[in-house]
Amino acid sequence: MAWSAAQANIITSAMRAAEAESALLSRYSGAIQAHLDGKARERHYDGIQTAITYRDDPNPLFAAEGAALFSWRSAVWTYATAELSKVTAGERDVPPVDAFLGELPEFQWPPPP
């Protein structure tokens, strides 16, 4: 009797590569999200998602902070997505997570209105 493997039990190198890429992106994504949330918590927001809801708040300080965090979040993810695409394409070495966080756009709190 000839040996045969069920298709469901075969793990290809492409599958391993996809799993490794997914794990890599998940690690960076979690660190970036924690970085964004940490910045928002500096001003006692629950996290970045809560903070950006204040963009149109009647309180001018909350509105300015929400708008600034909203723009910064977009800049961070735009940069991170582009650079991590280079990593997965083999155009860039995999940087240590902490070093990568240091490359992200900086944030400046807006001055009080």
Secondary structure, 3 states (H helix, E strand, C coil): CCCCCCHHHCCCHHHHHHHHHHHHHHHHHHHHHHHHHHHHHCCCCCCHHHHHHHCCCCCHHHHHHHHHHHHHHHHHHHHHHHHHHHHHCCCCCCCCHHHHHHHCCCCCCCCCC
